[in-house]
């Protein structure tokens, strides 16, 4: 199988050689390929469908994608160079941490590749939307998306000044989210205190359940993967201790698609968590 794949890739490289990728096409890109689920969302929201050659297969999953309906009309890829090269793209957009082998090969044959980083704040989300809009030649659409997002944020109530409920995120494999992340800013904007940030966890890190129990958590935010098929990675989300925590902490299952990627969905994430924070604050006052 591996040998056949290498042969196919070599053939694709030979076919690619005569194409004019060495010279950027005039005007906006007409054959855009995305190699990252978060990039998929930006490309599908910004570019005209006829200018999108392929997005990742992940974007068709409504559990993890905000744009599954848009992706249903577009051919998909699995992040392999041998899939991308025959598409003769004039622009490939990838994430900085995904499909690294394919990205290296595409660059080697002269295909234009842009790489987009992971947003760590709401300002980063705005910057990233503008960056993607410029790449696909749709700056006005980018500004419209930002304006719509900012209007949604402005419509949300400001975080209450009273005591902020203590919250922590728990993802598969016991991974939590700390300082310097978009998730941390969303939690703060919603009126929650991120316990992982207090524990000096930067970005993403694992946390034992004992630490969760010992830190007086008011809100435990679980990945939606808890309700998915059984898997070793998600076993921790079904641990009996989490059920026991329900007696003194609010368990919230928040779909990862609302905040795993930077985009307009962050407004809904903040709105949901703001509502939870207000409810928990009211419960504490009533005790």
C-alpha positions in Angstrom: 0.0 0.0 0.0 2.8 2.4 1.0 4.7 1.5 -2.2 1.7 2.2 -4.4 1.1 5.5 -2.7 4.7 6.6 -3.3 4.4 5.5 -7.0 1.2 7.6 -7.3 2.8 10.6 -5.7 5.8 10.4 -8.0 3.5 10.2 -11.0 1.6 13.2 -9.7 4.8 15.1 -9.3 5.7 14.4 -12.9 2.3 15.5 -14.1 2.6 18.7 -12.1 5.9 19.7 -13.6 4.5 21.4 -16.8 2.0 23.5 -14.9 2.6 27.2 -14.3 2.7 27.2 -10.5 6.0 29.1 -10.6 4.0 32.2 -11.6 1.2 33.4 -9.3 -2.1 33.6 -11.3 -3.5 37.1 -11.8 -6.4 38.2 -9.6 -8.0 36.0 -6.9 -7.2 32.3 -6.6 -9.5 30.1 -8.6 -8.5 26.6 -7.3 -8.1 26.9 -3.5 -7.3 23.9 -1.4 -7.6 23.8 2.4 -5.6 21.2 4.5 -6.9 22.1 7.9 -10.4 21.9 9.4 -10.2 25.4 10.9 -9.0 26.8 7.6 -11.9 25.0 5.9 -14.3 27.1 7.8 -12.6 30.3 6.8 -12.3 29.3 3.1 -15.9 28.1 2.9 -17.2 31.3 4.5 -15.1 33.6 2.4 -14.5 32.1 -1.1 -17.0 31.5 -3.8 -17.7 27.7 -4.1 -16.5 27.6 -7.7 -13.1 28.8 -6.5 -12.7 26.0 -3.9 -11.1 22.9 -5.3 -11.0 20.9 -2.0 -11.4 21.1 1.8 -10.7 18.4 4.4 -13.1 15.6 5.0 -13.5 16.8 8.6 -15.4 19.8 7.5 -18.4 17.6 6.5 -18.9 16.3 10.1 -21.6 18.5 11.7 -20.4 17.4 15.2 -17.1 19.2 14.7 -17.7 21.6 11.9 -19.8 24.8 11.7 -19.9 24.7 8.0 -20.9 21.1 7.2 -23.6 22.2 4.8 -21.2 24.4 2.8 -18.6 21.6 2.8 -21.1 19.1 1.4 -20.9 20.7 -2.0 -17.1 20.7 -2.2 -14.7 17.8 -2.9 -12.7 16.6 0.1 -9.2 15.6 0.9 -7.4 13.7 3.6 -4.3 15.9 3.8 -2.2 13.9 1.4 0.0 15.5 -1.3 -1.0 12.8 -3.9 -4.6 14.0 -3.5 -3.7 17.7 -3.9 -1.2 17.8 -6.7 -3.6 16.5 -9.4 -6.0 19.3 -8.5 -3.5 21.9 -9.8 -4.3 24.4 -7.1 -3.2 28.0 -7.4 -3.3 28.3 -3.6 -3.1 25.8 -0.7 -3.9 27.0 2.8 -2.7 24.9 5.7 -2.5 25.1 9.5 1.0 25.5 11.0 0.7 22.2 12.8 -1.2 19.9 10.4 -0.4 17.9 7.2 3.3 18.8 7.5 4.5 16.1 5.1 2.1 17.2 2.5 2.9 20.9 3.0 6.6 20.2 2.5 6.1 18.2 -0.7 3.7 20.8 -2.1 6.2 23.6 -1.5 8.9 21.4 -3.1 7.0 21.3 -6.4 6.3 25.0 -6.4 2.7 25.1 -5.4 1.8 28.3 -3.5 1.2 27.4 0.2 0.1 29.7 2.9 0.1 28.7 6.6 -2.3 30.0 9.2 -1.5 29.9 13.0 -3.8 29.0 15.8 -5.7 32.1 17.2 -5.0 32.8 20.9 -7.4 35.6 21.4 -10.4 37.4 19.9 -8.1 39.9 18.3 -6.2 36.9 16.7 -9.5 35.7 15.3 -10.1 39.0 13.6 -6.6 39.1 12.3 -6.9 35.6 11.0 -10.2 36.3 9.2 -8.5 39.3 7.5 -5.5 37.2 6.6 -7.6 34.5 5.0 -9.8 37.0 3.3 -6.7 38.7 1.7 -5.4 35.3 0.6 -8.6 34.3 -1.3 -9.2 37.9 -2.6 -12.3 38.5 -0.6 -11.4 41.4 1.8 -14.9 42.8 1.9 -16.4 39.5 2.9 -13.8 39.2 5.6 -14.7 42.6 7.0 -18.4 41.7 6.9 -17.8 38.5 8.9 -15.8 40.5 11.5 -18.5 43.1 11.7 -21.2 40.5 12.2 -19.1 38.8 14.9 -18.4 42.1 16.7 -22.1 42.9 16.6 -22.8 39.6 18.3 -20.2 40.2 21.0 -21.6 43.7 21.6 -25.0 42.3 22.1 -23.9 40.1 24.9 -24.2 41.4 28.5 -20.9 42.4 30.1 -19.4 39.9 32.6 -20.9 40.3 36.1 -18.7 42.1 38.6 -19.7 39.8 41.4 -17.9 36.6 42.3 -16.8 34.7 39.2 -17.6 30.9 39.2 -14.5 28.8 39.0 -14.4 26.6 35.9 -12.1 24.2 34.1 -12.2 22.5 30.7 -11.6 18.8 30.4 -11.0 17.3 27.0 -10.1 13.7 25.9 -7.0 12.3 27.5 -7.4 14.7 30.4 -6.2 17.7 28.4 -7.2 21.1 29.7 -6.8 24.6 28.4 -4.8 27.3 30.3 -3.4 30.8 29.8 -2.6 32.3 26.4 -5.5 30.6 24.6 -8.7 31.7 22.8 -10.6 29.4 25.2 -9.2 31.2 28.2 -10.3 34.6 26.8 -13.8 33.2 26.0 -14.2 31.9 29.6 -13.0 35.2 31.0 -15.3 37.1 28.7 -18.2 34.9 29.9 -17.6 35.8 33.5 -15.8 32.6 34.6 -12.4 32.1 36.3 -10.3 29.5 34.4 -8.8 27.3 37.1 -6.2 25.9 34.7 -4.8 29.4 34.2 -4.5 29.7 38.0 -2.5 26.5 38.0 0.0 28.1 35.6 -0.9 25.8 32.7 0.0 27.6 29.5 -1.9 26.7 26.4 -2.8 23.0 26.5 -1.7 20.5 29.2 -2.9 17.4 31.0 -4.5 17.6 34.4 -5.3 14.7 36.8 -8.8 14.3 38.0 -7.5 14.6 41.6 -6.5 18.2 40.8 -9.9 19.0 39.3 -11.6 17.6 42.5 -9.2 19.4 44.8 -9.6 22.9 43.3 -13.2 23.7 44.2 -14.5 23.8 40.7 -18.0 25.3 40.2 -18.3 24.5 36.5 -16.7 21.6 34.7 -16.8 22.1 30.9 -16.5 18.7 29.1 -15.7 18.1 25.5 -18.7 16.9 23.5 -16.7 13.8 22.7 -18.0 12.4 26.0 -21.2 11.5 24.2 -19.4 9.9 21.2 -18.4 6.3 20.6 -16.4 4.6 23.4 -12.6 5.3 23.1 -9.6 5.2 25.4 -9.1 8.9 24.9 -12.6 9.8 26.1 -12.8 7.3 29.0 -11.7 10.0 31.5 -14.8 12.0 30.5 -17.0 9.1 31.7 -15.1 8.6 35.0 -17.4 8.1 38.0 -15.7 10.9 39.9 -17.1 13.4 37.3 -20.6 12.1 38.0 -20.0 12.5 41.7 -18.9 16.1 41.1 -22.3 16.9 39.8 -23.5 17.2 43.4 -21.4 20.4 43.8 -20.4 21.5 40.3 -22.3 22.2 37.1 -21.3 19.8 34.3 -21.5 21.5 30.9 -21.0 19.7 27.6 -19.9 22.4 25.1 -19.4 21.4 21.4 -15.7 21.8 20.5 -16.7 23.4 17.2 -17.8 26.6 19.0 -14.3 27.4 20.2 -11.7 25.0 18.7 -11.3 27.3 15.7 -11.4 31.1 15.4 -14.6 32.3 13.8 -18.1 33.7 14.4 -19.0 30.7 16.5 -17.1 32.1 19.4 -20.0 34.4 20.0 -22.3 31.4 20.7 -19.6 29.9 23.0 -19.4 33.1 25.1 -23.2 33.3 25.1 -23.7 29.8 26.4 -21.0 30.1 29.1 -22.3 33.5 30.2 -25.7 31.9 30.8 -24.1 29.1 32.8 -22.0 31.6 34.9 -25.1 33.6 35.7 -27.1 30.5 36.7 -24.3 29.2 38.9 -23.9 32.6 40.5 -27.6 32.6 41.3 -27.5 29.1 42.7 -24.6 30.1 45.0 -26.6 33.2 46.3 -29.6 31.0 46.9 -27.7 28.6 49.2 
